[in-house]
Amino acid sequence: MFEELTVDLGRPPGSRWRLTSRQCEEARELLRAYKADLGLPDGAAVFLTASSRELIRDEVWREMESLADQLALPVNDVVVCNLYYDALKVVFGRALGCTAFAVDTPEGVLHARNLDWWTDGSALARYTAVCHFVGAPAGPFTTIGWPGFAGVFSGIAPGRFAVTLNAVLSLEPPQAAGPVVFLLRTVLEEARSFAEARKLLSESLIPCDCLLLLTGTLPGEMVVIERTPSRHAVRVPSNGSICVTNGYMGLEAGVGRNHAGLFATWCQRLERVQTLLANYLPKTPEDCFRYLADPDVRLDITAQHIVFRAATGDYWTRLPHLDP
């Protein structure tokens, strides 16, 4: 049902990504859409690319150059669109959505998330790709992403941990640091345990605000890491579960410039998930999908429903606007 890609990190960066002609066309459509959405003139795109060069690992940068060659596009386009989350947060002060929760089960922690992100014609859902990364120092991992996207919004490292990113806004100014989506990828590549991942995600300098749900393989291994560029707070589970939408609960961080529209729904979504979890803790992925699809949790722009179980390495993905 989904596009499948294998990215061999043991290969030279220029030969890791091999997109089919169909995947190239999908990637070009997504890149066009998000370049237009950012509304950056060519000069600004060139400046953003140049200013981010020293903040991105050389091998990842060479991967993006390779993707640009395959797509017959300027590398600026590929870089800017891979930095979409950070660009929106740093330059425009805008936020995306997302709802996530985790629960203990006898088979391991279940980690569920809605990716709420707008595109014309549900392109993010239609072009969802499962990317299998092999050859990483800490072991293989899988991300739910798209052709041409080298970073991570949702990823699972079997036998180690799973992590997902939610948007949030604070009053803290942005910092010169590597993009959040590439930090998540670095952690999936290098962290050998839930504890190592928690430390890296909590303490690394980042350019902008975010909320991270991190789950492990043992009972109770689930935390929400609330981040500003330089600070963090960690929320722990209560009664076998934890949830997160788009607001700070443990960190005093103020409120960003845009607190309207989608971002303003975070309280309602959080309260609904909390109510659902208080009434019944999911025991299966199907239970989780039912909560993710709840009318007061799912949004019109929800692009992906995802459930991870790091203990077994299993993952499940549904596309809400395409599935029957």
Backbone hydrogen bonds, N-H to C=O, Kabsch-Sander energy under -0.5 kcal/mol:
donor,donor_aa,acceptor,acceptor_aa,energy
3,E,128,T,-1.3
5,L,130,V,-2.5
7,V,132,H,-3.0
8,D,6,T,-0.6
8,D,16,R,-0.6
9,L,7,V,-0.9
9,L,134,V,-3.3
11,R,8,D,-1.6
15,S,12,P,-2.3
16,R,13,P,-1.2
18,R,16,R,-0.5
24,C,20,T,-2.5
25,E,21,S,-1.9
26,E,22,R,-2.3
27,A,23,Q,-2.7
28,R,24,C,-2.5
29,E,25,E,-2.1
30,L,26,E,-2.4
31,L,27,A,-2.8
32,R,28,R,-2.4
33,A,29,E,-2.2
34,Y,30,L,-2.4
35,K,31,L,-2.2
36,A,32,R,-2.2
37,D,33,A,-2.0
38,L,34,Y,-2.1
39,G,35,K,-1.4
40,L,35,K,-0.8
45,A,41,P,-2.2
46,V,42,D,-2.3
47,F,43,G,-2.1
48,L,44,A,-2.9
49,T,45,A,-2.3
50,A,46,V,-2.5
51,S,47,F,-2.8
52,S,48,L,-1.3
53,R,49,T,-0.9
53,R,50,A,-0.6
55,L,52,S,-1.4
56,I,52,S,-0.7
56,I,53,R,-1.1
61,W,57,R,-2.4
62,R,58,D,-2.4
63,E,59,E,-1.6
64,M,60,V,-2.1
65,E,61,W,-2.0
66,S,62,R,-2.1
67,L,63,E,-2.4
68,A,64,M,-2.4
69,D,65,E,-2.0
70,Q,66,S,-2.2
71,L,67,L,-2.2
72,A,68,A,-0.8
72,A,69,D,-0.7
73,L,68,A,-2.2
77,D,74,P,-0.9
78,V,74,P,-1.2
79,V,75,V,-2.8
80,V,76,N,-2.7
81,C,77,D,-2.0
82,N,78,V,-1.7
83,L,79,V,-1.4
84,Y,81,C,-1.1
87,A,83,L,-3.1
88,L,84,Y,-2.7
89,K,85,Y,-2.1
90,V,86,D,-3.1
91,V,87,A,-2.4
92,F,87,A,-1.0
92,F,88,L,-0.8
93,G,88,L,-0.9
94,R,88,L,-1.9
97,G,116,D,-1.7
99,T,114,N,-1.1
100,A,244,V,-2.7
101,F,112,A,-2.4
102,A,242,I,-2.6
103,V,110,L,-2.1
104,D,240,G,-2.0
108,G,105,T,-1.5
110,L,103,V,-2.7
111,H,308,F,-2.7
112,A,101,F,-3.1
112,A,110,L,-0.5
113,R,306,I,-2.7
114,N,99,T,-3.1
115,L,304,Q,-2.5
116,D,114,N,-0.8
117,W,115,L,-0.7
117,W,301,I,-1.7
122,S,119,T,-1.3
123,A,120,D,-1.3
126,R,122,S,-2.7
127,Y,123,A,-2.4
128,T,125,A,-1.5
129,A,145,G,-2.9
130,V,3,E,-3.1
131,C,129,A,-0.7
131,C,143,T,-2.7
132,H,5,L,-3.4
132,H,130,V,-0.6
133,F,131,C,-0.7
133,F,141,F,-3.0
134,V,7,V,-2.3
134,V,132,H,-0.5
138,A,189,E,-2.6
139,G,136,A,-0.9
141,F,133,F,-1.9
142,T,156,I,-2.7
143,T,131,C,-2.4
144,I,154,S,-2.1
145,G,129,A,-2.9
145,G,143,T,-0.8
149,F,146,W,-2.0
150,A,148,G,-0.7
152,V,181,V,-1.1
155,G,163,V,-2.6
156,I,142,T,-2.8
157,A,161,F,-3.4
159,G,310,A,-3.1
160,R,157,A,-2.6
161,F,157,A,-1.4
162,A,215,T,-2.3
163,V,155,G,-2.6
164,T,213,L,-1.7
165,L,153,F,-1.9
166,N,211,L,-3.1
167,A,97,G,-1.2
171,L,253,A,-2.2
175,Q,207,P,-1.2
177,A,175,Q,-1.1
182,F,179,P,-0.7
183,L,179,P,-1.6
184,L,180,V,-2.3
185,R,181,V,-1.0
186,T,182,F,-2.4
187,V,183,L,-2.6
188,L,184,L,-2.2
189,E,185,R,-2.1
190,E,186,T,-2.4
191,A,187,V,-2.6
197,A,193,S,-2.3
198,R,194,F,-2.6
199,K,195,A,-2.0
200,L,196,E,-2.3
201,L,197,A,-2.7
202,S,198,R,-1.7
203,E,199,K,-2.4
204,S,200,L,-1.8
206,I,229,P,-2.0
210,C,227,R,-1.6
211,L,166,N,-2.6
212,L,225,I,-2.2
213,L,164,T,-2.0
214,L,212,L,-0.6
214,L,223,V,-2.7
215,T,162,A,-2.4
216,G,221,E,-2.9
221,E,218,L,-2.2
222,M,220,G,-2.0
223,V,214,L,-2.5
224,V,235,R,-2.0
225,I,212,L,-3.1
225,I,223,V,-0.6
226,E,224,V,-0.7
226,E,233,A,-3.1
227,R,210,C,-2.6
227,R,225,I,-0.5
228,T,231,R,-2.1
233,A,226,E,-1.7
235,R,224,V,-2.9
235,R,233,A,-0.5
238,S,241,S,-2.6
241,S,238,S,-1.0
242,I,102,A,-1.9
244,V,100,A,-2.9
253,A,251,L,-1.1
256,G,169,L,-0.6
259,H,257,R,-0.7
263,F,260,A,-1.1
264,A,261,G,-0.8
265,T,262,L,-1.9
266,W,263,F,-1.3
269,R,265,T,-2.3
270,L,266,W,-2.5
271,E,267,C,-2.8
272,R,268,Q,-2.1
273,V,269,R,-2.4
274,Q,270,L,-2.7
275,T,271,E,-2.2
276,L,272,R,-2.5
277,L,273,V,-2.7
278,A,274,Q,-2.2
279,N,275,T,-1.8
280,Y,276,L,-2.0
288,C,284,T,-1.7
289,F,285,P,-2.6
290,R,286,E,-1.9
291,Y,287,D,-1.6
292,L,288,C,-2.6
293,A,289,F,-1.9
294,D,291,Y,-1.2
297,V,294,D,-2.4
298,R,294,D,-2.9
302,T,299,L,-1.5
303,A,115,L,-3.4
304,Q,115,L,-1.2
305,H,318,R,-3.0
306,I,113,R,-2.6
307,V,316,W,-2.5
308,F,111,H,-3.1
309,R,314,D,-2.2
312,T,309,R,-0.8
313,G,309,R,-1.9
314,D,309,R,-1.0
316,W,307,V,-2.5
318,R,305,H,-2.6
322,L,319,L,-1.8
323,D,319,L,-3.1
